[in-house]
């Protein structure tokens, strides 16, 4: 998705992609939306820098916040498919693919504490160890999982063993990206 250049209507926060550094954008700055998936928007500045803007700041671009399009069914017992569905709404800011389809989620397990609290433990990786977006994507993953009514807490760990390879991507994603 590429749209025309847009002037920011107010100051907002952003994160550099792929370095993960926080920056401030000023009112009137010109950006072009290149991706609008999950709970964030990726923009390109006039200098070519990619930045990730959280959905809560979409109005600075004159946009409505992107929706995660997740329907968590609450009238049936909890199962881990609900977690994977929620994680499927977290997108890599450079590639229009979810972290689940990219194969970045290595482990997803439920534990019930002695107090009955449900914790979801997630191990995930990045496509490259030097990617600075790890903390940002882990926070996104934690946030969407903790929105599931039956989940009390999510623990998301960034791991690099085993190293991520393209073989972890779903076949549909490899086909979509022209890698099959």
SVG drawing of the C-alpha trace seen along z (x, -y; Angstrom):
<svg xmlns="http://www.w3.org/2000/svg" viewBox="-21 -22 44 47">
<polyline fill="none" stroke="black" stroke-width="0.4" points="0.0,0.0 1.5,-3.4 -0.5,-6.6 0.3,-10.2 2.4,-12.3 0.7,-13.6 1.5,-16.4 1.3,-15.6 -1.5,-17.4 0.2,-17.3 3.4,-16.2 3.6,-12.4 6.0,-9.7 7.5,-7.2 10.0,-4.4 12.8,-4.0 12.7,-0.8 14.6,1.4 16.7,-0.2 13.9,-0.6 14.9,-4.1 12.2,-6.4 11.9,-9.7 9.5,-12.7 7.8,-13.9 6.7,-17.5 3.4,-19.0 3.7,-19.7 6.3,-17.0 5.7,-15.1 5.4,-11.3 4.0,-8.7 2.1,-5.7 3.6,-2.5 1.9,0.1 -1.1,0.1 -1.5,3.5 -2.2,4.7 -1.9,2.0 0.6,-0.2 1.3,-2.3 4.7,-2.3 5.6,-5.6 8.5,-6.8 9.9,-10.3 11.0,-12.6 14.6,-11.5 13.6,-7.8 13.6,-6.8 11.0,-4.2 9.2,-4.9 6.5,-2.9 3.7,-4.9 1.3,-3.4 -2.4,-3.2 -3.1,-5.6 -1.3,-8.3 -3.1,-7.6 -5.0,-10.8 -1.8,-12.7 -1.8,-11.3 -5.5,-12.2 -6.4,-8.5 -8.6,-6.4 -6.6,-3.8 -6.0,-0.6 -8.2,2.2 -6.7,5.5 -9.7,7.4 -9.6,10.0 -12.7,11.6 -12.0,13.4 -14.9,15.7 -15.7,15.5 -18.6,17.9 -16.4,21.0 -13.5,22.3 -10.1,20.7 -7.7,22.3 -4.3,21.3 -5.8,20.8 -7.2,17.5 -3.6,16.5 -2.3,17.3 -5.2,15.4 -4.3,12.3 -0.6,12.7 -1.6,12.8 -2.5,9.1 1.0,8.1 2.9,7.2 6.5,6.7 6.8,3.0 8.9,3.6 7.1,6.6 3.3,6.7 3.2,10.1 2.2,11.0 4.8,12.4 2.9,15.7 3.0,16.1 6.7,15.1 7.4,17.9 8.7,15.5 6.7,17.2 8.7,20.1 6.8,21.2 3.3,20.4 2.3,22.1 -0.3,21.7 0.5,22.0 -2.0,21.8 -0.5,20.4 -1.5,21.6 -3.8,18.7 -5.6,19.8 -4.1,16.9 -3.5,17.8 -0.2,16.8 0.7,17.2 4.5,17.7 5.7,16.8 9.2,17.1 9.6,15.2 12.5,14.1 13.3,11.5 14.4,12.1 17.8,10.9 19.6,10.7 20.5,7.1 16.9,6.0 16.1,3.2 12.3,3.8 12.4,6.7 11.3,4.8 8.6,3.0 7.1,6.3 7.4,8.1 5.4,5.2 2.8,5.5 2.5,9.2 2.2,8.8 -0.5,6.1 -2.7,8.1 -2.5,11.4 -3.4,9.6 -6.5,8.2 -7.9,11.8 -10.4,11.9 -9.3,15.3 -5.6,14.2 -4.3,12.7 -0.7,12.1 1.6,12.6 5.3,13.1 7.1,12.5 10.7,13.5 13.0,12.5 15.1,15.5 17.6,16.2 18.2,19.9 17.5,21.5 18.2,18.7 15.3,17.7 15.3,18.8 12.9,18.3 11.9,22.0 9.9,20.9 7.5,18.8 4.2,20.3 4.0,21.5 1.3,18.9 3.7,16.1 6.6,17.4 4.3,17.6 2.9,14.0 6.5,12.7 7.6,14.5 9.9,16.9 8.4,20.2"/>
</svg>
